[in-house]
Amino acid sequence: MDQNMDQNIESVILEKRKLCKVLKVFKIVSFIGIFASFVAFMVVSRNGYELDSAWLMIPALFVGGFFLFSYMETNKLKDLKELMGQYVVRSVLGERLHVIEYMPNGYTNEAFLHNCPILPSFNNMDGSDFIHGIYRGVEFTFSDLTLRTETKGSPDGEFPGDNVVNFKGQLIMATSHNNVNGFVQIQERISRRMKNEKKSGILSSVLGSGNSCNSFMTGNASFDNRFDIYASDSQLALRVLTPQLMQGLMGLEGFMEIQIAGNMVAVAIKNDRDLFELSNNGRDNGDMEEYRQKFRDELSDILKVIDVFGMNTDLFQ
């Protein structure tokens, strides 16, 4: 990308960011207007004044404005995400890997996610930054994901609805060169409440933490204290969980669940982060270098996970 084109794109990104901020201000003002108008009507009513029906249009206008500006802000943010992704994030990805496909507003197939045993069950989701690429000979996919369970309230209002975030983080799927005849699952140890959380997928009953017949101890005290290991057989677990791999996994951050089965390695990292996003760390002066460095650092976190498996097992040899 030549310098003139780079400057033009940065200028467009800057203008879109400014528009998003203006729409956010209008949305906030509309919300304040809704609250203020209802408070004003309550005060007037308590003082015995009668209001003309035309005055009732004021809160209606604020409500309409709030939803309109919210809708516009959401669409503009998606446009900005797409622009930043295609012209900034994609170039950063290209520095380290061969990009087969990149969708800034896309994510991993939902049907697959419902059957992925290392993810919790959910009925509502969103995601972003679907990456399909090859890094050091390893083909992989990546997505930022937020998985929720939404429940509707009762019609009479006795039981309010709820919206619980079950997972927010990243899912990395890598295709191994050697097939694993069985499975090994590694779960980072958590509270009993979270351990009892219902998992997705047809293997969840086999891989559940309560199924002690498949549990396995490596003999590495530090690793065993941090992770629960489940495997179809102990010899497979010993072959996959090399001392180098265990040491590499101990060096990764975030709550992890890992499944190695067939020709696939799946890693779910629950860290409440959304990568490759705009933040207040960047300046509104059109200079994207600060964002590029942020995206490079986040990409390094992803590739570090792949390196741990690629360099410390024979799965990708």
C-alpha positions as CSV (number, residue, x, y, z in Angstrom):
1,M,0.0,0.0,0.0
2,D,1.6,3.3,-1.1
3,Q,1.9,6.3,1.2
4,N,-0.8,8.4,-0.5
5,M,-3.3,5.5,-0.3
6,D,-2.4,4.9,3.3
7,Q,-3.0,8.5,4.2
8,N,-6.3,8.5,2.4
9,I,-7.5,5.5,4.3
10,E,-6.3,6.9,7.6
11,S,-8.3,10.1,6.8
12,V,-11.4,8.1,6.1
13,I,-11.0,6.1,9.3
14,L,-10.5,9.3,11.3
15,E,-13.8,10.8,9.9
16,K,-15.7,7.6,10.6
17,R,-14.4,7.5,14.2
18,K,-15.5,11.1,14.7
19,L,-19.0,10.3,13.3
20,C,-19.3,7.4,15.6
21,K,-18.4,9.6,18.6
22,V,-21.0,12.2,17.5
23,L,-23.7,9.5,17.2
24,K,-22.7,8.2,20.7
25,V,-23.1,11.7,22.2
26,F,-26.5,12.1,20.6
27,K,-27.5,8.7,21.9
28,I,-26.5,9.6,25.4
29,V,-28.3,13.0,25.2
30,S,-31.4,11.2,24.0
31,F,-31.3,8.8,26.9
32,I,-30.9,11.7,29.4
33,G,-33.8,13.4,27.7
34,I,-36.0,10.4,28.2
35,F,-35.2,10.3,31.9
36,A,-35.5,14.1,32.4
37,S,-38.8,14.4,30.5
38,F,-40.4,11.7,32.7
39,V,-39.1,13.3,35.8
40,A,-40.5,16.6,34.7
41,F,-43.9,15.1,34.0
42,M,-44.0,13.5,37.4
43,V,-43.2,16.8,39.1
44,V,-45.8,18.7,37.1
45,S,-48.5,16.1,37.8
46,R,-47.8,16.1,41.5
47,N,-48.3,19.9,41.5
48,G,-51.8,19.5,39.9
49,Y,-50.9,20.9,36.5
50,E,-52.4,19.4,33.3
51,L,-50.3,19.1,30.3
52,D,-51.4,19.4,26.7
53,S,-51.2,16.1,24.7
54,A,-48.6,17.8,22.5
55,W,-46.1,17.8,25.4
56,L,-46.3,14.0,25.5
57,M,-44.5,14.0,22.2
58,I,-41.3,15.1,23.9
59,P,-40.4,11.8,25.6
60,A,-41.6,10.0,22.4
61,L,-39.1,12.0,20.4
62,F,-36.3,11.3,22.8
63,V,-37.1,7.5,22.7
64,G,-37.2,7.6,18.9
65,G,-34.0,9.5,18.8
66,F,-32.3,7.1,21.2
67,F,-33.2,4.0,19.1
68,L,-32.3,5.8,15.8
69,F,-28.9,7.0,17.0
70,S,-28.2,3.6,18.5
71,Y,-29.0,1.9,15.2
72,M,-26.9,4.4,13.3
73,E,-24.0,4.0,15.7
74,T,-24.0,0.2,15.5
75,N,-24.0,0.3,11.7
76,K,-21.2,2.9,11.5
77,L,-19.1,0.9,14.0
78,K,-19.5,-2.2,11.8
79,D,-18.4,-0.1,8.8
80,L,-15.4,1.2,10.8
81,K,-14.6,-2.3,12.0
82,E,-14.6,-3.6,8.4
83,L,-12.5,-0.7,7.1
84,M,-9.9,-1.0,10.0
85,G,-9.9,-4.8,9.5
86,Q,-9.3,-4.9,5.8
87,Y,-6.7,-2.1,5.6
88,V,-5.0,-2.2,9.0
89,V,-5.5,-5.6,10.7
90,R,-5.0,-7.6,7.4
91,S,-1.7,-5.9,6.7
92,V,-0.5,-6.7,10.3
93,L,-1.6,-10.4,9.8
94,G,0.3,-10.5,6.5
95,E,3.5,-9.6,8.3
96,R,3.5,-12.9,10.2
97,L,1.3,-15.4,8.3
98,H,-0.3,-16.4,5.0
99,V,-3.8,-15.1,5.2
100,I,-6.3,-17.4,3.4
101,E,-9.4,-15.6,4.7
102,Y,-10.1,-12.7,7.0
103,M,-13.6,-11.4,8.0
104,P,-13.5,-8.5,10.5
105,N,-17.2,-8.9,11.3
106,G,-17.3,-12.7,10.8
107,Y,-16.8,-15.7,13.2
108,T,-16.6,-19.4,13.3
109,N,-19.6,-21.5,12.1
110,E,-22.3,-21.4,14.8
111,A,-23.3,-25.0,14.3
112,F,-19.8,-26.1,15.0
113,L,-19.7,-24.0,18.2
114,H,-22.8,-25.7,19.5
115,N,-21.0,-29.1,19.2
116,C,-17.6,-28.0,20.5
117,P,-17.2,-29.8,23.9
118,I,-14.7,-27.2,25.3
119,L,-17.2,-24.4,25.0
120,P,-20.2,-23.8,27.4
121,S,-23.8,-24.1,26.1
122,F,-25.4,-20.9,24.8
123,N,-28.4,-19.7,22.9
124,N,-27.1,-16.3,21.8
125,M,-23.7,-15.3,20.4
126,D,-21.7,-12.7,18.6
127,G,-18.1,-12.7,17.4
128,S,-15.6,-11.0,15.1
129,D,-12.2,-11.3,13.4
130,F,-12.5,-14.7,11.8
131,I,-9.0,-15.5,10.6
132,H,-8.1,-18.5,8.4
133,G,-4.4,-18.7,7.7
134,I,-1.2,-20.7,7.7
135,Y,1.6,-19.9,10.2
136,R,4.9,-21.9,10.1
137,G,3.2,-24.6,8.1
138,V,0.2,-24.9,10.5
139,E,-3.2,-24.2,9.1
140,F,-5.5,-22.6,11.7
141,T,-8.6,-20.5,12.3
142,F,-9.3,-17.9,14.9
143,S,-12.3,-16.0,16.2
144,D,-13.2,-13.6,19.0
145,L,-16.4,-15.0,20.6
146,T,-19.0,-13.9,23.2
147,L,-21.4,-16.7,24.1
148,R,-24.5,-15.9,26.2
149,T,-27.5,-17.6,27.7
150,E,-30.6,-15.5,27.4
151,T,-33.8,-16.2,29.3
152,K,-37.1,-14.4,28.7
153,G,-39.1,-13.0,31.6
154,S,-42.6,-14.1,32.4
155,P,-45.4,-12.1,30.7
156,D,-46.7,-11.0,34.1
157,G,-43.3,-9.6,35.1
158,E,-43.0,-11.9,38.1
159,F,-39.8,-13.5,36.8
160,P,-37.5,-11.1,35.0
161,G,-35.4,-12.1,32.1
162,D,-31.7,-12.7,32.3
163,N,-28.6,-12.4,30.1
164,V,-25.5,-14.3,31.3
165,V,-22.2,-14.2,29.5
166,N,-20.8,-17.8,29.6
167,F,-17.7,-17.2,27.5
168,K,-15.8,-14.2,26.2
169,G,-12.5,-14.8,24.6
170,Q,-10.9,-16.5,21.7
171,L,-11.2,-19.9,20.0
172,I,-8.2,-21.2,18.0
173,M,-8.5,-24.3,15.9
174,A,-5.4,-25.8,14.3
175,T,-5.2,-28.8,11.9
176,S,-2.5,-31.2,13.0
177,H,-0.3,-33.2,10.5
178,N,-0.6,-36.4,12.5
179,N,-3.9,-38.0,13.5
180,V,-4.7,-38.7,17.1
181,N,-6.6,-41.9,17.6
182,G,-8.6,-40.9,20.6
183,F,-8.8,-37.6,22.6
184,V,-6.9,-35.6,25.2
185,Q,-8.7,-32.7,26.9
186,I,-7.0,-30.2,29.2
187,Q,-9.1,-28.0,31.5
188,E,-7.7,-25.3,33.6
189,R,-8.9,-25.7,37.2
190,I,-11.7,-23.4,38.3
191,S,-14.3,-23.0,41.0
192,R,-16.7,-25.9,41.6
193,R,-19.6,-23.6,40.4
194,M,-17.9,-23.2,37.0
195,K,-17.0,-26.8,36.9
196,N,-20.6,-27.8,37.0
197,E,-21.4,-25.5,34.1
198,K,-23.1,-27.4,31.3
199,K,-20.9,-27.9,28.3
200,S,-21.9,-28.2,24.6
201,G,-21.2,-31.1,22.3
202,I,-21.7,-34.9,22.2
203,L,-18.5,-35.6,24.0
204,S,-19.3,-33.5,27.0
205,S,-20.6,-36.4,29.0
206,V,-17.4,-38.3,28.3
207,L,-15.1,-35.4,29.0
208,G,-17.0,-34.0,32.0
209,S,-15.0,-33.2,35.2
210,G,-17.2,-35.7,37.1
211,N,-16.1,-38.6,35.0
212,S,-13.1,-39.8,37.0
213,C,-12.5,-42.9,34.9
214,N,-11.0,-40.8,32.1
215,S,-8.9,-38.5,34.4
216,F,-5.2,-38.6,34.2
217,M,-2.2,-37.3,36.2
218,T,1.0,-36.4,34.5
219,G,3.3,-36.6,37.4
220,N,4.3,-32.9,36.9
221,A,3.0,-31.4,40.2
222,S,2.8,-27.8,39.0
223,F,0.9,-28.8,35.8
224,D,-1.4,-31.2,37.7
225,N,-2.2,-28.5,40.2
226,R,-3.3,-26.1,37.5
227,F,-5.0,-28.4,35.0
228,D,-7.4,-31.4,34.9
229,I,-6.5,-33.9,32.2
230,Y,-8.9,-36.3,30.6
231,A,-7.9,-38.8,28.0
232,S,-9.2,-41.8,26.1
233,D,-6.1,-43.7,27.3
234,S,-3.1,-42.9,29.4
235,Q,-0.5,-43.8,26.7
236,L,-2.0,-41.3,24.4
237,A,-1.9,-38.6,27.1
238,L,1.8,-39.4,27.8
239,R,2.6,-39.2,24.1
240,V,0.8,-35.9,23.6
241,L,1.7,-34.2,26.9
242,T,5.5,-33.9,26.5
243,P,7.4,-32.1,29.2
244,Q,8.1,-29.3,26.7
245,L,4.4,-28.9,25.9
246,M,3.4,-28.8,29.6
247,Q,6.0,-26.2,30.2
248,G,4.8,-24.2,27.2
249,L,1.1,-24.4,28.4
250,M,2.2,-23.2,31.9
251,G,3.6,-20.0,30.3
252,L,0.3,-19.1,28.5
253,E,-2.1,-16.6,30.1
254,G,-5.9,-16.7,30.3
255,F,-8.3,-19.5,31.4
256,M,-7.8,-22.3,28.9
257,E,-9.6,-25.4,27.8
258,I,-7.9,-27.5,25.2
259,Q,-9.0,-30.5,23.2
260,I,-6.8,-32.7,21.0
261,A,-8.7,-35.2,18.9
262,G,-8.4,-36.6,15.4
263,N,-6.5,-34.1,13.4
264,M,-7.7,-31.1,15.3
265,V,-6.3,-29.0,18.2
266,A,-8.9,-26.7,19.7
267,V,-8.0,-24.0,22.3
268,A,-10.6,-21.9,24.0
269,I,-9.2,-19.0,26.0
270,K,-11.6,-17.2,28.3
271,N,-10.0,-13.8,29.1
272,D,-12.9,-11.3,28.7
273,R,-10.9,-9.7,25.9
274,D,-11.9,-8.7,22.3
275,L,-8.8,-8.5,20.1
276,F,-8.2,-6.3,17.1
277,E,-10.6,-3.6,18.3
278,L,-10.3,0.2,18.5
279,S,-9.7,1.6,21.9
280,N,-8.9,4.8,23.6
281,N,-5.2,4.0,23.2
282,G,-5.2,5.4,19.7
283,R,-5.1,9.1,18.9
284,D,-7.6,10.8,16.6
285,N,-4.9,12.3,14.4
286,G,-5.1,9.7,11.6
287,D,-1.9,8.0,12.6
288,M,-2.6,4.3,12.8
289,E,0.9,3.2,13.9
290,E,-0.2,3.0,17.5
291,Y,-3.1,0.7,16.5
292,R,-0.8,-1.4,14.3
293,Q,1.5,-2.0,17.2
294,K,-1.5,-2.9,19.4
295,F,-2.7,-5.4,16.8
296,R,0.9,-6.8,16.4
297,D,1.0,-7.5,20.1
298,E,-2.4,-9.2,20.1
299,L,-1.4,-11.3,17.1
300,S,1.7,-12.4,18.9
301,D,-0.5,-13.7,21.7
302,I,-2.4,-15.8,19.2
303,L,0.7,-17.2,17.5
304,K,2.3,-18.0,20.8
305,V,-0.4,-20.5,21.4
306,I,0.2,-22.2,18.0
307,D,4.0,-22.2,18.7
308,V,3.5,-24.0,22.0
309,F,1.9,-26.9,20.1
310,G,3.9,-26.7,16.9
311,M,7.3,-26.6,18.7
312,N,6.7,-29.0,21.6
313,T,4.8,-31.9,20.1
314,D,5.0,-34.2,17.1
315,L,1.4,-33.3,16.1
316,F,2.6,-30.7,13.5
317,Q,5.8,-32.4,12.4
